[in-house]
Amino acid sequence: MHPFDNIVIRNNADLQRDITQGRNIAHSRSITTRMMGLIDANGQGNVHGGVIMHMVDEAAAIVAIKHSQCSRVVTARVETFDFLAPAFIGDVVSIPCEIQYVGRTSMEIGVKVLAENPRTGEIRHVASSKVIYVALDENGKPMPVPPLVPANEEEQKIIERARNHRLYRQRINEELKQAEEGQE
């Protein structure tokens, strides 16, 4: 058997997806952790931003897969990515992620990147991001995902904040589109 055959078999297993059952934020919340090594950094010992971005994409994809119960999710958009402080060789980088908004086929994942010096215990917030994923069917077409249902008041606030942010982005995108059309 080819090494990748198991991946195809596992991902194509007849999993019964019930998209009518909403899921809460806690259902798919995830933390990915890894120690930074020489290959992750430049000559000054700073971890490359691209390494952090790669880790964020993988960590957030786990949340999207868990929420959608679909192994085929793709990054549709990196909404924000803010670097706040450096991570260094030897730091333990942790990436807590949570789903914050769900559309029909899209999922917005909020990401925080933390770097811990394992010798001193100092923890630094090094980056934040919002990444949008879309679940795909076997033909590579967007497919519906379960709704996001708050489990408590805290989750309701997170969802409402993300919804308001999304509406704000849509207004800005529309205004930019109208401005560009006016220049033509």
Secondary structure as the mmCIF struct_conf table of DSSP 4:
data_model
#
loop_
_struct_conf.conf_type_id
_struct_conf.id
_struct_conf.beg_label_comp_id
_struct_conf.beg_label_asym_id
_struct_conf.beg_label_seq_id
_struct_conf.end_label_comp_id
_struct_conf.end_label_asym_id
_struct_conf.end_label_seq_id
TURN_TY1_P TURN_TY1_P1 PRO A 3 PHE A 4
HELX_RH_AL_P HELX_RH_AL_P1 ASP A 5 ASN A 11
TURN_TY1_P TURN_TY1_P2 ASN A 12 ASN A 12
BEND BEND1 ALA A 13 ALA A 13
TURN_TY1_P TURN_TY1_P3 ILE A 19 THR A 20
BEND BEND2 GLN A 21 GLN A 21
STRN STRN1 ARG A 23 ARG A 23
HELX_RH_AL_P HELX_RH_AL_P2 ILE A 25 SER A 28
STRN STRN2 SER A 30 MET A 35
HELX_RH_3T_P HELX_RH_3T_P1 LEU A 38 ASP A 40
STRN STRN3 ALA A 41 ALA A 41
TURN_TY1_P TURN_TY1_P4 GLY A 43 GLN A 44
BEND BEND3 GLY A 45 GLY A 45
STRN STRN4 ASN A 46 VAL A 47
HELX_LH_PP_P HELX_LH_PP_P1 HIS A 48 HIS A 48
HELX_RH_AL_P HELX_RH_AL_P3 GLY A 49 SER A 68
TURN_TY1_P TURN_TY1_P5 GLN A 69 GLN A 69
BEND BEND4 SER A 71 SER A 71
STRN STRN5 VAL A 73 PHE A 83
BEND BEND5 ALA A 85 ALA A 85
STRN STRN6 PHE A 88 PHE A 88
TURN_TY1_P TURN_TY1_P6 ILE A 89 GLY A 90
STRN STRN7 VAL A 92 VAL A 102
BEND BEND6 ARG A 104 THR A 105
STRN STRN8 SER A 106 GLU A 116
TURN_TY1_P TURN_TY1_P7 PRO A 118 THR A 120
STRN STRN9 ILE A 123 ALA A 135
STRN STRN10 LEU A 136 LEU A 136
TURN_TY1_P TURN_TY1_P8 GLU A 138 ASN A 139
BEND BEND7 GLY A 140 GLY A 140
STRN STRN11 PRO A 142 PRO A 142
HELX_LH_PP_P HELX_LH_PP_P2 PRO A 146 PRO A 147
STRN STRN12 LEU A 148 LEU A 148
BEND BEND8 ALA A 151 ASN A 152
HELX_RH_AL_P HELX_RH_AL_P4 GLU A 153 GLN A 183
#
